[in-house]
């Protein structure tokens, strides 16, 4: 029984399940210092709340490494919040300057990319799906 308790506790700590003890809970917790860094179309990202049990939303911490690849989503809405750095975000061909604390809501089908070196948070609604990323 102790073995399963340890496994269960590890699952909870990594926010893979929505349980507290034996009860369902309505929240997830993520620790970005424990999430692996991955390459993405913008540079590098850490994605929180990625789980088969979660289709609501994901939160990404993204390091924009210069010029991201122009892309769009058919289903996803993204909300960028610039944390550090300066640059621009290209939205349907229009270059919009950004600085820290600039927020941008990017609706489905909007072709977009970030230009410059910056750190952003990206709220993705519904949860990120790599199959819903399209390049021209």
N, C-alpha and C positions, 0 to 999 in steps of 0.2 A: 504494500500500500504506500509506503514512503516513496518508493520509486515513482509511482504515478503522481503523487503530490508534487514532487520536484519537477517532473515534466510539465504538469499542469501549471505550476507557478511560473516556469520559464515561458510558457505560451502567453500567459497573462502579461508578464513583464515586457514581452516583445510586441504587445498590442495586436496579436493575431486573432485573439478571440474576444468576445464581448461578455466575459463572465467575471464575477467576483465571488469566490467560493463556489457555490452551486447555483447562484442566481444570475439571471441575465441582467446586464447593465446597459445603459443608453449612452455610453461614451467610450472613447479610446484615448490612450495616452502614448505619445511618441517622444523619444529622446534622440534628437538629431546627432548627438555625439556618439550614438550607437548605430546609426544608419549608414550603410555602405554608400560610397560615392560612385556614381555611374556616369558614363558619357551620355550626352544627349545632343539634340540638334542645336542647342544654344551654348554648349560648353560642358559643364559638369553639374550634376544634380544629386540631391538626396531626396527621396520620396517617402513621405510619412503616410500612414494609414492605408497602404497598399495591402489589401487582403481580399480573398475570395468572398468573405462575409460582408464587405463594405463596398457598396456601389454608390454611395452618397457623394463623397468628395475626397480629394487627396490634397496634401499640402507639400509643396516642393520648395527646397532651398536651392537656388540656382546661382552658379558662378558663370556669368557671361564672359566668354574668353576673347571677345573681339567682334567678329561678325558672325552672327548665327545664320543658319540656313532659313530662307523664307519657306514657311509652311502654313498649313491651315488644318482645321478640324471640322468635320461635318456635324459632330454631336456635342463636342466639349465647349464649354465656356471657361475662359481663364481670367483671373484677376491678378495682375502683376502689382507688386508694391516694391519700389526701388528702396533698398536699404543703404547701399553704399555705391559710390562712383557716379559718373556722369556719362551721358551718351544720348542715344535716341532709340526710339522704337518705331519701326516702319509698319504702318497700318494701312493696308490696301494701297500701297504705293506712296503714301504721305509720310514723310519723316517728321516725327514729333520729338522735340528735345525733352529729356527727362533728367531729374536730379533726385537726391534722396527725399523720400516721403511723397513722391509722385505715384499715384495709383492709376491703373488703366484696366478697364473692363474690355475684354476681347471676346466678341460673340462668335458663334460658329460661322464658318465660311470666310471670316476675315483673314486675309493673307497677312502674316506678320513675322517680324524678326527683330531681335535686339542688335544694336550696333554700339560698340564701345565696351569698356571694361566696367562691369558693375556686378553687384550682388543683389538678388531680388528674392522675394517670396512669391510663389505662384500658387494660388488657390484654384484647383481644377474641379469643375462641376459638370456632369457627374464625375465619379472617380476616374483617374487617368486610365486610358486604354491605348496602348502603343499601336493598335491597329487603326486608330482614328487620327493618324498623323499623315498628312499628304504633302507631297512636294511637287511643284510645277516643273 
